[in-house]
Amino acid sequence: MAVLRNFPSPNTTGTPSNEPSRLRKVGVEIEFGGLSLHTAQRVLKAWLEGIHASIRVKQKGRYEYGFSGDPAGDWVIELDFALLKQMGRTNNDNRLLEAAEKSLAWLSEGVVPIEVVSPPLPLSALPPLEVLIQQLREAGAEGSSKKLTYAFGLQLNPELPALTASFITRYLKSFLCLYEWLLSRINPDISRRMSTYIEPFPDNYQALVLSSDYAPNMTELIDDYLAHNPTRNRPLDLLPLFMHVDEKRLRAVVSDPLVKPRPTFHYRMPSCEIDQPDWGFHSVWNDWVLLELLAEHPELLSEACALVTTNPHSALAPLERVIIEPLKTHLAALDPL
């Protein structure tokens, strides 16, 4: 099994400064197809019971289950279709509505993913996710490349060590520098490329952020982001983070009810290839850790920004040679989880 690497940046978060320091946590979302919701929830329940002594199941509706008993918080597994979940929470005595629901459920098969949503997890709880993925694979779970109609992802919601403009800006610069490399690593299937889920950041916004003199305060950082990205559909979605920081400012521009405040990045870019034996949680996690490594090495980050700014369409080869290879050496030296 591949080794998951620890954070290179501070493992604690405690901002504002009057809050006590505590270990950072990470939320995880896994989307897949190929299984019935009933079968998938049984796999999740058995995996949770193998870790925690007492797991309690609550069926919230016909298309969603909740699991309590993990000290980190509640887990959810659901069919990721808001209308169908809403219909599934009601008792259907109307035969016409019942038929409509069944038709909708049938039509959603092969298109709508089942989604496992974790609570914010301590880093020590991440390695067992490899076992969950393996068990779902063995049960028949399918990933994004399995069918043209699939567009499934594995998403991370890592907490930040500090809610400051300079910290967020460094990480945003790091992501934009590594975007083409991450894209080549993930190699999203055609369905995810054609969907609007992970549309790239606009060129003019990338140029603005990667400029050597871009050092905004929090208000400027949020306003710049919203001016160019008033949407959840970015490979690194910062709307939940900025809503946590300044909800009034964000709501003046973005009305999407799916945007919820949380003090995390929302890394939406990776595909979920759960049916492939060599794919696992490590495939996504260690790339994110490398991104954090770049953000924590100011000299390398400045060099990467200059490379990408100077060669926006041909920076991948020099970036791999000058930036990525040294970072991989640093990555291999980090403590395992």
MOBELKA-V653210 format. One record per backbone hydrogen bond with DSSP energy under -0.5 kcal/mol. CO is the residue of the C=O (numbers start at 0). NH is the residue of the N-H. E is the energy in kcal/mol with one decimal. If there is no record, write none. Layout:
co = [CO | CO]
nh = [NH | NH]
e = [E | E]
This chain:
co = [3 | 10 | 12 | 15 | 21 | 23 | 24 | 25 | 26 | 27 | 28 | 29 | 31 | 32 | 35 | 36 | 37 | 38 | 39 | 40 | 41 | 42 | 43 | 44 | 45 | 47 | 47 | 52 | 55 | 57 | 57 | 60 | 62 | 63 | 63 | 64 | 65 | 66 | 67 | 68 | 69 | 74 | 75 | 76 | 77 | 77 | 78 | 80 | 81 | 82 | 83 | 84 | 85 | 86 | 87 | 89 | 90 | 92 | 93 | 94 | 95 | 96 | 97 | 98 | 99 | 100 | 101 | 102 | 103 | 104 | 105 | 107 | 107 | 112 | 113 | 114 | 114 | 115 | 115 | 116 | 120 | 121 | 122 | 122 | 125 | 126 | 127 | 127 | 128 | 129 | 130 | 131 | 132 | 133 | 134 | 135 | 135 | 136 | 141 | 142 | 143 | 146 | 151 | 152 | 154 | 155 | 156 | 157 | 160 | 161 | 163 | 164 | 165 | 166 | 167 | 168 | 169 | 170 | 171 | 172 | 173 | 174 | 177 | 178 | 179 | 180 | 181 | 182 | 188 | 189 | 190 | 195 | 198 | 201 | 202 | 203 | 204 | 205 | 206 | 207 | 210 | 212 | 216 | 217 | 218 | 219 | 220 | 221 | 222 | 223 | 224 | 228 | 231 | 232 | 234 | 234 | 235 | 236 | 237 | 238 | 239 | 239 | 240 | 241 | 245 | 246 | 247 | 249 | 249 | 252 | 255 | 257 | 261 | 262 | 265 | 265 | 266 | 269 | 270 | 271 | 272 | 274 | 275 | 279 | 279 | 280 | 280 | 281 | 283 | 284 | 285 | 286 | 287 | 288 | 289 | 290 | 291 | 293 | 295 | 296 | 297 | 298 | 299 | 300 | 301 | 302 | 303 | 304 | 305 | 306 | 308 | 310 | 314 | 315 | 316 | 317 | 318 | 318 | 319 | 322 | 323 | 324 | 325 | 326 | 327 | 328 | 329 | 329 | 330 | 334]
nh = [336 | 23 | 21 | 18 | 12 | 122 | 158 | 120 | 156 | 117 | 154 | 115 | 113 | 141 | 39 | 40 | 41 | 42 | 43 | 44 | 45 | 46 | 47 | 48 | 49 | 50 | 51 | 54 | 67 | 59 | 65 | 63 | 78 | 59 | 60 | 76 | 57 | 74 | 55 | 70 | 72 | 66 | 116 | 64 | 79 | 114 | 80 | 84 | 85 | 86 | 87 | 88 | 88 | 89 | 61 | 91 | 92 | 94 | 97 | 98 | 99 | 100 | 101 | 102 | 103 | 104 | 105 | 106 | 107 | 108 | 108 | 110 | 111 | 79 | 31 | 77 | 116 | 29 | 117 | 75 | 25 | 124 | 125 | 126 | 128 | 129 | 130 | 131 | 132 | 133 | 134 | 135 | 136 | 137 | 138 | 139 | 140 | 139 | 32 | 145 | 146 | 149 | 271 | 30 | 28 | 266 | 26 | 264 | 13 | 163 | 167 | 168 | 169 | 170 | 171 | 172 | 173 | 174 | 175 | 176 | 177 | 178 | 181 | 182 | 183 | 184 | 185 | 186 | 192 | 193 | 194 | 198 | 234 | 205 | 206 | 207 | 208 | 209 | 210 | 210 | 213 | 214 | 220 | 221 | 222 | 223 | 224 | 225 | 226 | 227 | 228 | 230 | 233 | 198 | 267 | 268 | 237 | 265 | 241 | 242 | 243 | 261 | 244 | 245 | 249 | 250 | 251 | 252 | 253 | 254 | 258 | 259 | 263 | 159 | 236 | 267 | 155 | 153 | 272 | 143 | 275 | 276 | 278 | 282 | 283 | 283 | 284 | 285 | 287 | 288 | 289 | 290 | 291 | 292 | 293 | 294 | 295 | 296 | 297 | 300 | 301 | 302 | 303 | 304 | 305 | 306 | 307 | 308 | 309 | 310 | 311 | 313 | 318 | 319 | 320 | 321 | 322 | 323 | 324 | 326 | 327 | 328 | 329 | 330 | 331 | 332 | 332 | 333 | 333 | 5]
e = [-2.8 | -3.3 | -1.9 | -2.4 | -2.8 | -0.6 | -2.6 | -2.5 | -2.5 | -2.7 | -2.4 | -2.7 | -2.9 | -3.1 | -2.5 | -2.6 | -1.4 | -1.9 | -2.3 | -2.6 | -2.4 | -2.3 | -2.6 | -2.6 | -1.2 | -1.4 | -3.0 | -0.6 | -2.4 | -0.9 | -2.9 | -0.9 | -2.4 | -1.1 | -1.4 | -2.2 | -2.8 | -2.3 | -2.8 | -0.5 | -1.9 | -2.5 | -3.1 | -2.8 | -0.6 | -3.1 | -2.6 | -2.5 | -2.3 | -2.3 | -2.3 | -0.7 | -0.9 | -1.3 | -1.3 | -0.6 | -1.0 | -0.7 | -2.6 | -2.3 | -2.2 | -2.5 | -2.3 | -2.3 | -2.4 | -2.7 | -2.2 | -2.5 | -1.7 | -0.8 | -0.7 | -2.2 | -2.8 | -2.6 | -2.1 | -1.9 | -0.5 | -2.5 | -0.5 | -2.2 | -2.3 | -2.0 | -1.8 | -0.5 | -2.1 | -1.8 | -0.8 | -1.6 | -2.5 | -2.1 | -2.6 | -2.5 | -2.3 | -2.5 | -1.4 | -0.6 | -2.5 | -1.3 | -2.3 | -1.5 | -0.5 | -1.3 | -1.7 | -2.0 | -2.3 | -2.6 | -1.9 | -2.1 | -0.9 | -1.4 | -2.3 | -2.6 | -2.0 | -2.0 | -2.4 | -2.7 | -2.3 | -2.4 | -2.4 | -2.3 | -1.9 | -0.8 | -3.2 | -2.8 | -2.0 | -1.9 | -3.0 | -3.0 | -2.1 | -2.4 | -1.5 | -1.0 | -0.6 | -2.3 | -2.6 | -1.7 | -2.5 | -2.5 | -0.7 | -0.7 | -1.8 | -1.0 | -2.7 | -2.5 | -2.5 | -2.7 | -2.0 | -2.7 | -2.1 | -1.3 | -2.6 | -1.5 | -2.5 | -0.6 | -1.9 | -1.3 | -0.6 | -1.0 | -2.7 | -2.4 | -1.8 | -1.6 | -1.8 | -2.9 | -1.9 | -2.9 | -1.1 | -1.9 | -3.1 | -0.5 | -1.4 | -0.7 | -1.9 | -1.3 | -2.8 | -1.0 | -1.8 | -1.5 | -0.6 | -3.5 | -2.2 | -0.5 | -2.0 | -1.2 | -0.6 | -1.2 | -2.8 | -1.8 | -1.7 | -2.3 | -1.9 | -1.8 | -2.1 | -2.2 | -2.1 | -1.9 | -1.6 | -1.4 | -0.5 | -2.6 | -2.5 | -2.1 | -2.7 | -2.6 | -2.0 | -2.2 | -2.5 | -2.4 | -2.3 | -2.2 | -0.5 | -1.2 | -2.5 | -2.5 | -1.9 | -3.0 | -2.3 | -2.5 | -2.1 | -1.8 | -2.5 | -1.5 | -1.9 | -2.8 | -2.3 | -0.9 | -0.6 | -0.6 | -1.3 | -2.6]
